[in-house]
Amino acid sequence: MSAKLAGKLPVGESNGLAVIGRELLETPGKVHVAIVLIDCSKIQQDVDTGDVVPTARIRRIEVIKDPDDGKRMRMLLRREFERRTGRVVLPFEMQEEMERAFGPEDRDDDPDRR
């Protein structure tokens, strides 16, 4: 099943993207790490095919700036990818994205590998 993402961010204190607004302008190619809480804002059904598509809504988003927290997030991202796909090795493209977001991987800093 596919899903869509609503095109608007939460308002007020729930929108933690403001902390990187300047960085987004100055280095638009930089990948940032964030924790996002989502729910379903609506469900659409195609009457011809019967396909049902949920639209995810961002309820809260916080950017992770702390390097130690970033290392933990890398581990969690890798772990969830492996659970979801059943594949232990990351595709090259995903590995590149993770290195742009978290920096080069230092396996000695991974708490699961100690």
Secondary structure, 3 states (H helix, E strand, C coil): CCCEECCCCCCHHHEHHHHHHHHHHHCCCCCCCEEEEEEEEEEEECCCCCCEEEEEEEEEEEECCCHHHHHHHHHHHHHHHHHHHCCCCCCHHHHHHHHHHHCCCCHHHCHHHC
